[in-house]
């Protein structure tokens, strides 16, 4: 699909109609730059690219927030878009040279609620439905959870600092290796159905491993097992010593009762330890939420409030209500987490009271046994036995928790391994290699012809910090020189379009770039020649003074902006 035109409506009247053609499409800032005078900032070059991105599912806040400081909102622009009911219409076309070819018309505005417009070919969609429908129409009509539509098109639209300066890492800095694995296997024609499931299992595995680490913070499993073994030996030895006790007639009866009491006390000690561990985990979780409540980022919350009003319009709740709601929400979470504590505390207290009674009886009968015994150290043996059984109960409770955690880890790992059987099989690895060879043929040829440097992408099986196998893709320079990052990025994107066409992989056939004045003149000229010959749309924002003479032609310029004539013409309309 190619860009046909971008229209901006203000109160139902057409404000701008920006047409696109094949080859190079320049969005030009014509501001005259003088020392101490006007600059080319904020005329709307980047905003034009963002409007296209907005029509393709991006949040509306990208239009009126500072790219570097997301908390800073340009109220003048935001209010203008809402008050003037600005509507953005983007038309995509299968073949720009064929008037009868398929078209996709996307419409979005900046209002909320019933006044919100979010249409594709005249049909209205919710936010979730909107992206799903774009995926179905523009990429694939098959059910694919991962990668998402926004991830797939991320390399086509480059105006953020991250995407301008990174060839492959086009997503959020917090994106996991597993998400990049799913994305690039899909892009290179090696997609697999378990991508979403693998990412979910990896996340669960990580949480369970962290929980296991928390349990083993003081000692490892082997240390607890060794301790339990020693304690069992101590108990066995102490019981043997008791057998040598020579007592009076009632000694056997008292000793039998004492053993029953100790058995009951041991069971209670085990239960109390289990309850204590459960209480500790709940209390720690509640403390975590208390810390979140005390460390609330008011500025971040204010931004979220602003985004909500953008989507829903004026709402009945004030920002202070939102802060109160946030605190109340955390309180409810804390209450939910601590909901079990009263019953646990009650049961814990009850068990402790029972244990006190048993221990009291144990002391009573220990005294009787000691008095009946011919061995004056019997009381010491019983005391040591009591302590050994207590330590045994503690170790068994911890080992039980570890057993459960390790069982979950094993199950999650088995699920991951089952998925990995396919993607790390010899056949699949060979497929990835062949697909990368095909792509690299285009990548190296384009980069060599444009810049005299051969770039390529490698796809190796690596291990994450947690030891999980994963495909990692990396762009590199075959000439081993430092290379030119801007050139590498442009060559990768153009090579991908050629590769996707060759492999019949649906893709967007246009590229959007910001700040192309950073690129050397010769590079931009060569790119213009290449995209023209290969039917690729290359849309770039640039300062007029930075356009090379060879492409500084009216037919290459789709939009002229300046300080005197900005994209939305807000100042003109307000004057």
C-alpha positions in Angstrom: 0.0 0.0 0.0 1.1 3.5 -0.9 0.2 7.0 0.5 -2.3 8.7 -1.8 -3.1 11.9 0.1 -3.5 13.3 3.6 -6.3 15.7 4.2 -6.9 18.0 7.2 -10.4 19.3 7.9 -11.3 22.1 10.2 -15.0 22.4 11.2 -15.8 20.2 8.1 -13.9 22.6 5.8 -10.8 21.4 4.0 -7.7 23.1 5.5 -5.0 21.1 3.7 -4.8 18.5 1.0 -1.4 16.9 0.8 -0.8 14.6 -2.2 1.8 11.9 -2.4 3.6 10.6 -5.4 6.0 7.8 -6.2 9.7 8.3 -5.3 10.9 11.2 -3.1 8.3 13.3 -1.3 9.7 16.3 0.5 8.0 18.2 3.4 9.9 21.5 3.3 10.5 24.2 5.8 11.0 27.4 3.8 11.7 29.6 6.9 14.6 32.0 6.2 17.1 31.3 8.8 19.0 34.3 10.1 21.3 34.8 13.1 19.1 35.6 16.1 16.0 35.4 13.9 13.4 32.8 13.1 14.1 29.1 13.1 12.5 26.1 11.5 11.2 24.6 14.7 7.5 23.9 15.2 6.3 24.7 11.7 4.7 21.3 11.3 7.2 19.1 9.4 7.4 16.4 12.0 3.7 16.8 12.9 2.8 15.9 9.3 4.5 12.6 9.7 2.8 12.1 13.1 -0.6 12.7 11.6 0.0 9.8 9.2 1.1 7.7 12.2 -2.0 8.8 14.1 -4.2 7.5 11.2 -2.3 4.2 11.5 -3.2 3.7 15.2 -0.8 5.9 17.2 -2.1 7.8 20.2 -3.5 11.3 19.5 -1.2 12.8 22.2 1.8 12.4 19.9 0.5 15.5 18.0 0.6 17.9 21.0 3.2 16.6 23.4 6.9 17.3 23.4 8.8 14.4 21.8 11.6 14.6 24.3 9.5 15.4 27.4 6.2 13.5 27.2 4.8 15.4 30.2 4.9 18.8 28.4 1.7 19.4 26.5 1.2 22.1 23.8 -2.1 23.4 25.0 -2.5 25.8 22.0 -2.4 22.9 19.5 -4.4 20.5 21.7 -7.2 23.1 22.2 -7.2 24.0 18.5 -7.6 20.4 17.4 -10.6 19.9 19.8 -12.3 23.2 19.5 -12.2 23.3 15.7 -13.2 19.6 15.4 -10.1 18.9 13.3 -10.5 15.7 11.3 -7.5 13.8 9.6 -8.2 11.7 6.6 -5.5 9.4 5.2 -6.0 7.6 1.9 -3.8 4.6 1.0 -3.8 3.0 -2.5 -2.7 -0.3 -3.8 -1.4 1.2 -7.1 -1.0 5.0 -7.6 -0.8 4.6 -11.4 -4.2 2.7 -11.5 -7.2 4.8 -10.6 -9.3 1.7 -10.2 -7.0 -0.1 -7.7 -8.0 -0.7 -4.1 -8.1 2.2 -1.7 -8.3 2.4 2.1 -9.6 5.6 3.6 -8.9 6.2 7.3 -10.5 9.0 9.3 -9.7 10.1 12.9 -10.4 13.2 15.0 -9.4 14.4 18.4 -12.8 14.3 20.2 -14.0 11.7 22.6 -17.1 9.7 23.4 -19.9 9.8 20.9 -18.2 12.6 19.0 -15.0 10.6 18.3 -14.5 9.6 14.7 -12.3 6.5 14.1 -13.3 5.1 10.8 -11.9 2.7 8.2 -13.6 2.8 4.8 -16.6 4.5 6.5 -17.0 1.9 9.3 -16.5 3.0 12.9 -14.2 1.0 15.3 -13.2 1.1 18.9 -9.4 1.6 19.6 -8.8 -2.2 19.9 -10.9 -3.0 16.9 -9.3 -0.2 14.9 -5.8 -1.6 15.1 -7.1 -5.2 14.5 -8.9 -4.0 11.4 -5.8 -2.2 10.1 -3.8 -5.4 10.6 -6.4 -7.4 8.8 -6.6 -5.0 5.8 -3.0 -3.9 5.4 -0.9 -6.8 6.7 -2.7 -10.1 7.2 -6.3 -11.3 7.6 -5.0 -14.2 9.7 -5.3 -14.2 13.5 -1.8 -13.0 14.7 -1.5 -11.9 18.3 2.3 -11.1 18.1 3.8 -9.1 16.6 1.2 -6.4 16.7 0.3 -4.1 13.7 2.1 -1.2 15.4 5.2 -3.3 15.9 5.2 -4.5 12.2 5.0 -1.0 10.8 7.5 0.6 13.3 10.4 0.6 10.7 8.2 2.4 8.1 7.7 5.4 10.3 10.8 7.1 11.8 10.4 10.4 13.6 11.3 9.6 17.2 14.9 9.8 18.3 15.0 6.1 19.0 13.8 5.0 15.6 15.9 7.6 13.8 19.1 6.3 15.3 18.5 2.6 15.4 18.2 0.2 12.5 16.4 -2.7 14.2 15.5 -1.5 17.7 12.5 0.5 16.5 10.2 -0.3 19.5 10.1 1.0 23.1 13.3 0.8 25.1 11.4 -1.6 27.4 10.6 -4.1 24.6 11.8 -7.6 25.5 14.1 -9.8 23.4 11.2 -12.2 22.9 9.1 -9.5 21.3 11.9 -8.6 18.9 12.3 -12.2 18.1 8.6 -12.6 17.1 8.8 -9.3 15.1 11.8 -10.1 13.0 10.9 -13.7 12.4 7.6 -12.4 11.1 9.2 -9.7 9.0 11.7 -12.1 7.4 8.9 -14.6 6.6 9.7 -17.1 9.4 6.7 -16.4 11.7 5.6 -19.1 14.2 2.2 -19.4 15.9 3.6 -19.6 19.5 5.1 -16.1 19.7 2.4 -14.7 22.0 2.3 -17.8 24.2 6.1 -17.9 24.5 6.2 -14.2 25.6 3.5 -14.9 28.2 5.4 -18.0 29.5 8.7 -16.2 29.7 7.1 -13.5 31.8 5.5 -16.0 34.2 8.8 -17.9 34.4 10.6 -14.7 35.3 8.1 -14.0 38.1 8.4 -17.5 39.5 12.2 -17.4 39.4 12.2 -14.2 41.3 9.9 -15.7 43.9 12.2 -18.7 44.3 15.2 -16.3 44.7 13.3 -14.5 47.4 12.7 -17.8 49.3 16.3 -18.8 48.9 17.6 -15.4 50.0 19.1 -16.7 53.2 20.0 -20.2 52.2 19.8 -22.4 49.0 17.7 -25.5 48.6 20.7 -27.7 49.1 21.5 -25.9 52.4 17.9 -26.4 53.7 18.1 -30.1 52.6 21.4 -30.5 54.4 20.0 -28.9 57.5 16.9 -31.1 57.4 19.1 -34.2 57.1 21.2 -33.2 60.1 18.2 -32.4 62.1 16.7 -35.8 61.3 19.9 -37.4 62.4 19.8 -35.5 65.6 16.3 -36.6 66.3 17.1 -40.2 65.6 20.1 -40.0 67.9 18.2 -38.4 70.7 15.4 -40.9 70.4 18.0 -43.7 70.7 19.3 -42.1 73.9 15.7 -42.2 75.3 15.5 -45.9 74.7 18.2 -46.5 77.2 16.2 -44.8 79.9 15.5 -47.1 82.9 12.4 -45.9 84.7 9.8 -46.8 87.2 6.5 -48.5 86.3 4.7 -45.3 85.4 7.6 -44.1 83.2 6.4 -46.0 80.2 2.9 -44.5 80.5 4.2 -41.0 81.0 6.7 -41.4 78.1 4.0 -42.6 75.8 1.8 -39.5 76.6 4.9 -37.3 76.2 5.5 -38.7 72.8 1.9 -38.1 71.7 2.1 -34.6 73.0 5.3 -34.0 71.1 3.8 -35.4 67.9 0.9 -33.0 68.2 3.3 -30.1 69.0 5.4 -30.9 65.9 2.3 -30.9 63.7 1.2 -27.6 65.1 4.7 -26.2 64.7 4.7 -27.1 61.0 1.3 -25.5 60.5 2.4 -22.4 62.3 5.5 -22.1 60.2 3.4 -22.5 57.0 1.0 -19.8 58.2 3.9 -17.5 59.1 5.4 -17.8 55.6 2.0 -17.1 54.1 1.5 -14.1 56.3 5.0 -12.8 55.5 4.4 -13.0 51.7 1.0 -11.2 52.0 2.5 -8.4 54.3 5.5 -7.9 51.9 3.1 -7.6 48.9 1.0 -5.0 50.9 4.1 -3.1 51.8 5.0 -2.9 48.1 1.7 -1.3 47.3 2.0 1.1 50.2 5.4 2.2 48.8 3.7 2.7 45.4 1.1 4.9 47.1 3.7 7.0 48.9 5.9 7.3 45.8 3.1 8.4 43.4 4.3 10.5 40.5 1.8 13.3 40.4 3.2 14.7 37.1 2.8 11.3 35.4 -0.7 10.9 36.8 -1.6 14.4 35.5 -0.4 13.3 32.0 -2.6 10.2 32.2 -5.5 12.4 33.2 -4.8 14.6 30.2 -4.8 11.6 27.9 -8.1 10.4 29.3 -9.7 13.8 28.7 -8.3 13.7 25.2 -10.1 10.5 24.4 -13.3 11.0 26.4 -13.7 14.8 26.5 -14.8 16.7 29.6 -15.4 14.3 32.4 -17.2 14.8 35.7 -14.1 14.0 37.8 -11.4 16.5 38.6 -7.7 15.7 38.7 -7.9 15.7 42.5 -10.7 13.1 42.2 -8.3 11.1 40.0 -5.5 11.3 42.6 -8.1 10.3 45.3 -9.2 7.5 43.0 -5.6 6.4 42.5 -5.0 6.3 46.3 -8.4 4.5 46.8 -7.5 2.0 44.1 -4.2 1.2 45.8 -6.0 1.0 49.2 -8.5 -1.5 47.6 -5.6 -3.5 46.2 -4.0 -3.5 49.6 -7.3 -4.5 51.3 -7.7 -7.2 48.7 -4.2 -8.5 49.3 -4.7 -8.3 53.1 -8.2 -9.7 53.0 -6.9 -13.1 54.1 -4.8 -11.7 56.9 -7.5 -11.5 59.6 -8.4 -15.2 59.2 -4.7 -16.1 59.0 -3.9 -14.1 62.1 -6.8 -15.6 63.9 -5.8 -19.1 62.9 -2.1 -18.4 63.7 -3.1 -17.1 67.2 -5.3 -20.1 67.7 -2.6 -22.5 66.7 -0.1 -20.8 68.9 -2.4 -21.0 71.9 -2.9 -24.7 71.2 0.9 -25.0 71.0 1.3 -23.2 74.3 -1.0 -25.7 76.0 0.8 -28.6 74.4 4.2 -27.3 75.4 2.9 -26.7 78.9 1.8 -30.4 79.0 5.0 -31.4 77.4 7.0 -29.7 80.3 4.7 -31.3 82.8 5.2 -34.8 81.5 8.9 -34.2 80.8 9.2 -33.4 84.5 7.4 -36.6 85.4 9.6 -38.6 83.0 12.7 -36.9 84.3 11.8 -37.6 87.9 11.0 -41.2 86.9 14.2 -41.6 85.0 17.4 -42.9 86.3 19.2 -40.5 84.0 19.5 -36.9 85.2 20.1 -35.7 81.6 16.7 -36.9 80.2 15.2 -33.4 80.6 18.0 -32.0 78.4 17.4 -34.7 75.8 13.7 -33.8 75.6 14.6 -30.1 75.3 17.0 -30.8 72.5 14.4 -33.0 70.8 11.8 -30.2 71.0 14.3 -27.7 69.4 15.2 -30.2 66.7 11.5 -30.8 65.8 11.0 -27.1 65.6 13.9 -26.7 63.2 12.6 -29.7 61.2 9.2 -28.0 60.8 10.7 -24.8 59.6 12.9 -26.6 57.0 10.0 -28.7 55.7 7.8 -25.7 55.3 10.4 -23.8 53.3 11.2 -26.9 51.2 7.5 -27.3 50.4 7.3 -23.7 49.1 10.4 -24.3 47.0 8.8 -27.5 45.6 5.8 -25.6 44.4 7.9 -22.8 42.9 10.2 -25.3 41.1 7.2 -27.3 39.9 5.8 -24.1 38.3 9.2 -23.2 36.9 9.4 -26.6 35.4 5.9 -26.4 33.8 6.6 -23.0 32.3 10.0 -24.1 31.0 8.4 -27.2 29.5 5.9 -25.0 27.7 8.7 -22.8 26.4 10.8 -25.8 25.4 7.9 -27.3 23.4 7.6 -24.0 21.4 11.3 -23.9 21.0 11.4 -27.4 19.5 10.0 -25.9 16.4 11.8 -22.6 16.1 15.2 -24.0 17.1 15.0 -27.1 14.9 17.5 -27.6 12.2 14.9 -27.1 9.5 13.7 -23.8 11.0 17.2 -22.5 11.5 18.0 -23.3 7.9 14.8 -21.4 6.8 15.9 -18.4 8.8 19.3 -18.5 7.3 17.9 -18.7 3.7 15.5 -15.8 4.3 18.3 -13.7 5.7 20.5 -14.5 2.8 17.7 -13.3 0.4 17.3 -10.1 2.4 21.0 -9.5 2.7 21.4 -9.7 -1.0 19.1 -6.7 -1.3 20.6 -4.9 1.8 24.2 -5.2 0.7 23.5 -4.3 -2.9 21.6 -1.2 -2.0 24.1 0.0 0.6 27.0 -0.7 -1.8 25.5 1.1 -4.7 24.4 4.1 -2.5 27.3 4.4 -0.1 30.0 2.0 -1.1 29.5 0.0 2.1 27.9 -3.5 2.4 25.5 -3.9 5.2 23.9 -7.2 6.4 21.7 -8.6 9.1 22.7 -11.6 11.2 20.3 -13.8 13.1 22.0 -15.9 15.8 20.7 -18.0 18.6 21.6 -16.3 21.8 20.8 -16.8 25.5 19.1 -14.3 27.7 20.2 -13.4 31.2 17.9 -16.2 32.5 19.4 -18.7 30.1 16.6 -18.8 27.6 17.4 -19.5 23.9 16.2 -16.8 21.6 16.9 -15.5 18.0 18.7 -12.1 18.1 19.0 -10.1 14.9 21.7 -7.5 14.4 22.8 -5.2 11.5 26.5 -4.9 10.8 28.9 -3.5 8.2 30.6 -6.1 6.0 33.4 -3.6 5.4 34.1 -3.4 9.2 34.1 0.4 9.0 32.2 2.7 11.3 29.6 3.2 8.6 26.9 5.8 8.4 23.9 5.0 10.7 21.4 7.1 8.7 22.5 5.4 5.5 22.2 2.0 7.2 18.7 2.7 8.3 17.5 3.9 4.9 19.1 1.0 3.1 17.5 -1.5 5.5 14.0 0.0 5.1 14.3 0.1 1.3 15.8 -3.4 1.2 13.0 -4.8 3.3 10.3 -3.4 0.8 12.1 -5.1 -2.1 12.5 -8.3 -0.1 8.9 -8.3 1.0 7.7 -7.9 -2.5 9.9 -10.8 -3.7 8.6 -13.0 -0.9 5.0 -11.9 -1.2 5.0 -10.6 2.4 2.3 -7.8 2.8 4.0 -4.6 3.9 3.6 -0.8 3.7 5.5 0.4 0.6 6.2 3.9 2.0 8.9 5.2 4.4 8.5 8.3 6.6 11.6 10.1 7.9 12.3 13.1 10.0 15.4 15.3 10.1 16.9 14.1 6.8 18.9 17.3 6.6 21.3 15.4 8.9 22.1 13.1 5.9 24.8 14.1 3.4 23.7 15.6 0.2 25.1 12.8 -2.0 23.2 10.2 0.1 19.9 12.0 -0.2 20.4 12.4 -4.0 21.2 8.7 -4.4 18.2 7.7 -2.3 15.9 9.9 -4.5 17.2 8.2 -7.6 16.9 4.7 -6.1 13.3 5.1 -4.8 12.2 6.6 -8.1 13.6 3.6 -10.1 12.2 1.0 -7.6 8.7 2.4 -7.0 9.2 3.2 -3.3 7.6 6.2 -1.6 10.2 8.0 0.5 8.7 10.9 2.5 11.1 13.1 4.3 11.0 16.4 6.2 13.9 18.7 5.5 15.0 22.4 5.6 14.8 24.1 2.2 18.3 25.3 2.6 19.5 21.7 3.1 18.0 20.2 0.0 20.6 19.2 -2.6 20.3 21.1 -5.9 19.7 17.9 -7.9 16.4 17.2 -6.1 15.3 20.7 -5.2 12.5 20.6 -7.7 8.8 21.4 -7.3 7.7 18.0 -8.4 9.5 16.5 -5.4 7.9 18.9 -2.9 4.5 17.9 -1.5 4.2 20.5 1.3 5.8 23.9 2.0 5.8 25.2 5.5 7.3 28.2 7.3 7.0 30.3 10.4 4.6 32.4 8.5 2.5 29.5 7.3 2.5 26.6 9.7 0.7 23.3 9.2 -2.5 24.1 11.0 -2.2 27.8 10.4 -3.2 28.4 14.0 -1.6 31.8 14.3 -3.2 33.0 11.1 -6.6 31.9 12.3 -6.1 33.4 15.7 -4.9 36.8 14.4 
